[in-house]
């Protein structure tokens, strides 16, 4: 549980940092937290209609940090952040990004910085 909290804190503290590398946990724990919060807000918005505004505000708030952590995750596997645009290719783009997000870090240092695992 502490790892999830630490990764979510790092997610928000690096919300405009597009440099460096992010481990899988630094990417996936915030994805999980954002999914749970969105799910809870969606359920509440169905019960109380004006809470839909809160859900919209949350969605807007997580756009930039989600983009930055996704770019750093791509850097960790040796890809440029511009590869995020491949999601615009239907079906294939999303699958490819999912594979890269699940791939282990490149060992050692790459052009984007040292390995965050310290390996």
C-alpha positions in Angstrom: 0.0 0.0 0.0 2.9 2.4 0.7 4.3 1.8 -2.8 1.0 2.9 -4.3 0.8 6.0 -2.2 4.4 6.9 -3.0 3.9 6.4 -6.7 0.8 8.5 -6.7 2.6 11.3 -4.8 5.4 11.1 -7.4 2.8 11.2 -10.2 1.4 14.5 -8.9 4.8 16.0 -8.0 6.2 15.3 -11.5 3.0 16.4 -13.3 4.9 18.5 -15.9 8.2 16.6 -16.0 8.5 15.0 -19.4 12.2 14.2 -18.9 13.7 11.1 -17.5 12.3 7.6 -17.1 9.5 6.1 -15.1 9.3 2.5 -13.9 6.3 0.3 -14.5 5.0 0.9 -11.0 5.3 4.7 -11.4 3.0 4.3 -14.4 0.6 1.6 -13.5 -0.2 2.6 -9.9 -1.5 6.0 -10.9 -3.5 4.4 -13.7 -5.1 2.2 -11.1 -5.8 5.0 -8.7 -7.2 7.3 -11.4 -9.4 4.4 -12.6 -10.8 3.8 -9.1 -11.4 7.5 -8.5 -13.1 7.8 -11.9 -15.2 4.8 -11.2 -16.3 6.1 -7.8 -17.1 9.5 -9.2 -19.0 7.9 -12.1 -21.2 5.9 -9.7 -21.8 9.0 -7.5 -22.6 11.1 -10.6 -25.3 8.6 -11.5 -26.8 9.0 -8.1 -26.4 12.8 -7.8 -26.4 14.6 -11.1 -24.3 17.7 -10.2 -21.4 15.5 -9.3 -20.8 14.9 -13.0 -19.1 18.3 -12.9 -16.6 16.9 -10.3 -15.9 14.0 -12.6 -15.2 16.3 -15.5 -12.9 18.4 -13.4 -11.0 15.3 -12.2 -10.6 14.2 -15.8 -9.2 17.5 -16.8 -6.8 17.5 -13.8 -5.2 14.2 -14.7 -4.6 14.8 -18.4 -1.2 16.5 -18.1 0.3 14.3 -15.3 -0.9 11.2 -17.3 0.7 12.4 -20.4 4.0 13.2 -18.6 4.2 9.8 -16.9 3.3 8.0 -20.2 6.2 9.9 -21.9 8.6 8.9 -19.1 7.4 5.3 -19.3 8.1 5.3 -23.0 11.6 6.7 -22.3 12.2 3.9 -19.9 11.8 1.3 -22.7 13.9 3.4 -25.1 11.2 5.1 -27.1 10.6 8.8 -27.8 7.6 10.4 -26.2 6.2 11.1 -29.6 5.3 7.4 -29.9 2.3 8.3 -27.8 0.7 9.6 -31.0 0.6 6.0 -32.3 -2.6 5.7 -30.2 -4.3 7.6 -33.1 -3.9 4.4 -35.2 -7.0 2.4 -34.5 -6.6 -0.8 -32.5 -2.9 -1.3 -33.4 -1.7 1.9 -31.6 -3.4 1.1 -28.3 -2.1 -2.5 -28.3 1.4 -1.4 -29.0 1.4 1.2 -26.3 0.0 -1.4 -23.8 2.9 -3.7 -24.7 5.4 -1.0 -24.2 3.8 0.0 -20.9 4.1 -3.6 -19.7 7.7 -4.1 -21.0 10.5 -4.1 -18.4 13.0 -1.2 -18.3 16.0 -1.1 -20.6 18.9 -2.2 -18.6 21.5 0.5 -17.7 21.5 4.0 -18.9 19.8 5.0 -22.2 19.5 8.4 -24.0 16.8 9.5 -21.5 18.8 8.9 -18.4 19.8 6.3 -15.9 17.7 3.3 -15.1 15.3 4.2 -12.3 15.7 0.7 -10.9 19.4 1.3 -10.4 20.3 -1.7 -12.5 
